Amino acid sequence: MARLQVTCITKPYPYNPNKKIQALGGLNPRTGERWIYSENDVISFIVKGIHTFFIYRGGVTINVQVDHKGPLKLYLKTDADSTLIDNLLSLPPCR
């Protein structure tokens, strides 16, 4: 199992802070290679215990979790922290 830091996101409308995330990206800590996974892949990796994901903000490591809206709709969120900023949606776009 790898623990991967999320450093960027992809959204259909990059400048709309409320639009859904399509993909997350970062660097592989072992190889230094860039990775990018769809939101559905990240959800699957977390649920199946294949990988864990986190962001690093203000000197604090914040875990990415899977939550649900209703019985079938899964989505990603971070652990609660001391800010009102949406930690995932505020990440820069993947290039």
C-alpha positions in Angstrom: 0.0 0.0 0.0 1.3 3.4 -0.9 0.6 6.7 0.9 0.3 9.3 -1.8 0.3 13.1 -1.4 -2.3 14.9 -3.5 -0.9 18.1 -4.9 -3.3 19.0 -7.7 -6.8 18.4 -9.0 -8.6 18.4 -12.3 -12.1 19.8 -12.7 -14.3 20.4 -15.7 -14.4 24.1 -15.0 -11.1 25.0 -13.2 -12.1 28.5 -12.1 -15.4 27.4 -10.5 -14.6 26.5 -6.9 -17.8 24.5 -6.5 -17.6 22.1 -9.4 -16.8 18.4 -8.9 -13.3 17.1 -9.0 -12.6 14.7 -11.9 -9.1 13.6 -11.0 -6.4 14.0 -8.4 -2.6 14.1 -8.9 0.7 14.2 -7.2 4.2 12.7 -7.1 5.0 9.1 -6.3 7.3 9.2 -3.3 9.2 6.1 -4.4 9.9 7.0 -8.0 9.4 10.7 -8.2 7.0 10.2 -11.2 3.8 12.2 -11.5 0.6 10.3 -11.1 -3.0 11.2 -11.8 -6.0 9.1 -10.9 -9.7 9.7 -11.6 -11.9 10.5 -8.6 -13.5 7.0 -9.0 -10.1 5.3 -9.0 -9.1 7.2 -5.8 -12.4 6.2 -4.2 -11.8 2.6 -5.2 -8.2 2.6 -4.0 -9.2 3.9 -0.5 -12.2 1.6 -0.1 -10.2 -1.5 -1.2 -7.2 -0.5 1.0 -4.8 -0.3 -2.0 -3.6 3.3 -1.3 -4.2 6.1 1.1 -4.1 9.8 0.1 -3.4 13.0 2.0 -2.7 16.7 1.4 -0.2 18.8 3.2 -1.3 22.3 4.2 0.2 24.8 6.6 2.5 22.2 8.1 -0.3 19.8 8.7 -1.0 16.4 7.0 -4.7 16.0 6.3 -6.1 12.6 5.2 -8.4 12.2 2.2 -11.4 10.0 3.0 -14.4 8.5 1.2 -17.8 9.6 2.4 -21.3 9.2 0.9 -24.3 11.2 -0.1 -27.2 8.7 0.1 -26.7 5.0 -0.2 -24.9 4.9 -3.6 -23.1 8.3 -4.1 -19.5 8.2 -2.9 -17.3 11.2 -2.8 -13.9 12.4 -1.5 -13.3 14.8 1.4 -10.6 15.5 3.8 -10.5 15.2 7.6 -11.8 18.3 9.3 -9.1 20.9 10.1 -9.1 24.3 11.6 -9.8 26.2 8.4 -13.0 26.9 6.4 -11.2 26.3 3.1 -12.2 23.2 1.1 -8.8 21.5 1.2 -9.3 19.5 -2.1 -11.0 22.2 -4.2 -8.4 24.7 -3.3 -5.5 22.7 -4.7 -4.0 24.0 -8.0 -4.9 22.4 -11.3 -2.8 19.5 -12.5 -0.6 20.4 -15.5 
